[in-house]
């Protein structure tokens, strides 16, 4: 490990960044240095702007990905090297706000029923019934399932925040059957080392693969990854009458602004908004004089 990498790693760990963020930030700075074939501490703002253009035009990366990689390099300069970095000099890319595609309740049921085995079924049901992020599901422990209180405890979620989510009876039944079969010790979904089960969190790729295989079997062509089930959980909870503040708590959002996107996806809320024309008396279109038809020459 180089001295610069060690310094950056220590700064990230001191601020209690998640392991996923630590890996992403270190990888981004490595890619930044490799592009210019030099040490990253010898580069500056002009190099960052050139690199951003390369990521967009040559690598064809999304605005979200370029933003994260820019944030990583900014962290390296500001926190690790203690250099001034005016944000205006290298602004973050403008990110388009697109609504996610949401699975219907029928599609969510088909996806779960198409799981290849009980292990995958338990993962898919946990994702849909709790709205947890895939990393949170991977790190879920047996002790986090509180059956007597009917609660799932999410420990050290995104932003190092804990939260509780109601345990659905159907999910409890599936997890109980799963536990009797798998007998996990520490982690609810244990990973493997050299194809042998170990007391370590399952890899997030396994969760992706469980979703992909089930979607293929169910004939679902929509995006149906772990986050799609999180979107479905949030939207369907709103459809069932859950208020926005409660939904924010269940999802573990630090800012309710991130939760309001689901208002755009809830048909119940869209219909209840009404329309100004509903309260206005207008004449029938049959009473309106027709204009002269245009004759094509």
CORNORVEN-V376623 format. One record per residue. N is the residue number from 1. RES is the residue in one small letter. PHI is phi in radians with two decimals (NA if undefined). NEAR is the number of other ideal C-beta (glycine too) atoms within 8 Angstrom. Layout:
N&RES&PHI&NEAR / N&RES&PHI&NEAR
//
This chain:
1&x&NA&4 / 2&x&-1.25&5 / 3&x&-1.12&5 / 4&x&-1.13&10 / 5&x&-1.10&11 / 6&x&-1.11&9 / 7&x&-1.08&9 / 8&x&-1.16&15 / 9&x&-1.04&11 / 10&x&-1.11&8 / 11&x&-1.15&11 / 12&x&-1.17&13 / 13&x&-1.20&9 / 14&x&-1.06&6 / 15&x&-1.62&7 / 16&x&1.05&5 / 17&x&-1.21&8 / 18&x&-1.17&8 / 19&x&-1.06&5 / 20&x&-1.12&7 / 21&x&-1.18&9 / 22&x&-1.03&12 / 23&x&-1.10&8 / 24&x&-1.14&10 / 25&x&-1.16&15 / 26&x&-1.12&13 / 27&x&-1.12&9 / 28&x&-1.12&12 / 29&x&-1.18&14 / 30&x&-1.09&9 / 31&x&-1.13&9 / 32&x&-1.06&15 / 33&x&-1.23&12 / 34&x&-1.14&7 / 35&x&-1.10&8 / 36&x&-1.74&9 / 37&x&0.98&5 / 38&x&-2.71&7 / 39&x&-1.17&7 / 40&x&-1.14&11 / 41&x&-1.29&6 / 42&x&-1.65&5 / 43&x&-1.77&11 / 44&x&-2.50&5 / 45&x&-1.12&8 / 46&x&-1.09&6 / 47&x&-1.17&10 / 48&x&-1.12&13 / 49&x&-1.11&9 / 50&x&-1.10&8 / 51&x&-1.16&12 / 52&x&-1.04&12 / 53&x&-1.08&8 / 54&x&-1.09&10 / 55&x&-1.13&12 / 56&x&-1.31&11 / 57&x&-1.50&7 / 58&x&-1.66&6 / 59&x&-1.46&7 / 60&x&1.04&5 / 61&x&-1.43&8 / 62&x&-1.30&5 / 63&x&-1.09&9 / 64&x&-1.10&7 / 65&x&-1.18&9 / 66&x&-1.13&13 / 67&x&-1.08&11 / 68&x&-1.12&10 / 69&x&-1.21&13 / 70&x&-1.16&13 / 71&x&-1.08&10 / 72&x&-1.13&14 / 73&x&-1.17&14 / 74&x&-1.09&11 / 75&x&-1.04&13 / 76&x&-1.06&13 / 77&x&-1.27&10 / 78&x&-1.41&11 / 79&x&-1.56&9 / 80&x&-1.53&11 / 81&x&-1.56&7 / 82&x&1.03&5 / 83&x&-1.78&6 / 84&x&-1.18&4 / 85&x&-2.50&10 / 86&x&-1.15&5 / 87&x&-1.05&8 / 88&x&-1.12&4 / 89&x&-1.23&7 / 90&x&-2.34&10 / 91&x&-1.22&6 / 92&x&-1.25&8 / 93&x&-1.09&10 / 94&x&-1.25&5 / 95&x&-1.79&8 / 96&x&-1.17&5 / 97&x&-1.70&4 / 98&x&-1.95&4 / 99&x&-1.34&7 / 100&x&-1.24&10 / 101&x&-1.40&8 / 102&x&-1.98&9 / 103&x&-1.25&14 / 104&x&-1.31&6 / 105&x&-1.11&8 / 106&x&-1.13&6 / 107&x&-1.18&13 / 108&x&-1.10&13 / 109&x&-1.14&8 / 110&x&-1.08&11 / 111&x&-1.10&18 / 112&x&-1.11&12 / 113&x&-1.18&7 / 114&x&-1.60&11 / 115&x&-1.03&14 / 116&x&-1.32&8 / 117&x&-2.77&6 / 118&x&-1.15&10 / 119&x&-1.05&10 / 120&x&-1.18&12 / 121&x&-1.08&12 / 122&x&-1.10&12 / 123&x&-1.14&14 / 124&x&-1.12&15 / 125&x&-1.16&13 / 126&x&-1.13&13 / 127&x&-1.05&17 / 128&x&-1.33&13 / 129&x&-1.45&10 / 130&x&-2.07&12 / 131&x&1.24&13 / 132&x&-1.24&14 / 133&x&-1.26&11 / 134&x&-1.10&12 / 135&x&-1.14&10 / 136&x&-1.18&12 / 137&x&-1.15&15 / 138&x&-1.06&12 / 139&x&-1.63&10 / 140&x&-1.15&14 / 141&x&-1.87&9 / 142&x&-1.01&10 / 143&x&-1.21&5 / 144&x&-1.41&11 / 145&x&-1.59&11 / 146&x&-1.72&10 / 147&x&-1.12&8 / 148&x&-1.03&4 / 149&x&-1.59&6 / 150&x&0.95&9 / 151&x&-2.41&9 / 152&x&-1.87&13 / 153&x&-1.60&9 / 154&x&-1.75&14 / 155&x&-1.73&8 / 156&x&0.92&6 / 157&x&-1.26&13 / 158&x&-1.01&8 / 159&x&1.35&6 / 160&x&1.03&6 / 161&x&-1.85&9 / 162&x&-1.65&8 / 163&x&-2.78&9 / 164&x&-2.00&8 / 165&x&-2.22&11 / 166&x&-1.00&7 / 167&x&-1.58&13 / 168&x&-1.20&7 / 169&x&-0.98&7 / 170&x&-1.15&8 / 171&x&-1.17&12 / 172&x&-1.05&12 / 173&x&-1.06&8 / 174&x&-1.16&11 / 175&x&-1.17&13 / 176&x&-1.14&9 / 177&x&-1.14&9 / 178&x&-1.10&12 / 179&x&-1.15&10 / 180&x&-1.12&6 / 181&x&-1.47&7 / 182&x&-1.45&8 / 183&x&0.93&6 / 184&x&-1.15&10 / 185&x&-1.66&7 / 186&x&-1.80&7 / 187&x&-1.51&15 / 188&x&-1.08&10 / 189&x&-2.04&14 / 190&x&-1.25&15 / 191&x&-1.56&12 / 192&x&-2.33&8 / 193&x&-2.25&7 / 194&x&0.93&4 / 195&x&1.18&4 / 196&x&-1.95&6 / 197&x&-1.09&5 / 198&x&-2.43&8 / 199&x&-1.42&6 / 200&x&-2.50&8 / 201&x&-1.11&9 / 202&x&-1.14&11 / 203&x&-1.25&8 / 204&x&-1.09&10 / 205&x&-1.14&6 / 206&x&-1.16&11 / 207&x&-1.16&15 / 208&x&-1.02&11 / 209&x&-1.17&8 / 210&x&-1.07&14 / 211&x&-1.19&16 / 212&x&-1.11&10 / 213&x&-1.11&12 / 214&x&-1.14&16 / 215&x&-1.09&12 / 216&x&-1.13&7 / 217&x&-1.14&8 / 218&x&-1.43&11 / 219&x&1.23&6 / 220&x&-1.62&10 / 221&x&-1.68&3 / 222&x&-1.17&9 / 223&x&-1.01&6 / 224&x&-2.34&13 / 225&x&-1.39&9 / 226&x&-0.98&13 / 227&x&-1.28&9 / 228&x&-1.12&15 / 229&x&-1.23&17 / 230&x&-1.15&13 / 231&x&-1.07&14 / 232&x&-1.13&14 / 233&x&-0.98&13 / 234&x&-1.13&15 / 235&x&-1.14&12 / 236&x&-1.23&10 / 237&x&-1.15&11 / 238&x&-1.11&16 / 239&x&-1.05&9 / 240&x&-1.49&6 / 241&x&1.88&5 / 242&x&-1.17&8 / 243&x&-1.43&6 / 244&x&-1.18&10 / 245&x&-1.15&7 / 246&x&-1.10&8 / 247&x&-1.09&14 / 248&x&-1.01&11 / 249&x&-1.14&8 / 250&x&-1.12&12 / 251&x&-1.42&11 / 252&x&1.33&13 / 253&x&-1.40&8 / 254&x&-1.28&6 / 255&x&-2.17&5 / 256&x&-1.15&9 / 257&x&-1.04&5 / 258&x&-1.27&10 / 259&x&-1.47&12 / 260&x&-1.15&9 / 261&x&-1.05&9 / 262&x&-1.31&12 / 263&x&-1.14&9 / 264&x&-1.28&8 / 265&x&-1.74&12 / 266&x&-1.52&11 / 267&x&-1.13&6 / 268&x&-1.10&8 / 269&x&-1.25&9 / 270&x&-1.14&8 / 271&x&-1.22&6 / 272&x&-1.26&6 / 273&x&-1.18&6 / 274&x&1.25&5 / 275&x&-2.53&5 / 276&x&-1.02&6 / 277&x&-1.17&6 / 278&x&-1.08&6 / 279&x&-1.84&4 / 280&x&-2.05&6 / 281&x&-1.50&2 / 282&x&-2.15&4 / 283&x&-1.26&5 / 284&x&-1.20&5 / 285&x&-1.10&5 / 286&x&-1.21&4 / 287&x&-1.56&5 / 288&x&-1.52&7 / 289&x&-1.15&3 / 290&x&-1.44&4 / 291&x&-1.43&4 / 292&x&-1.13&4 / 293&x&-1.16&4 / 294&x&-1.40&4 / 295&x&-1.81&4 / 296&x&-1.28&3 / 297&x&-1.57&2
//
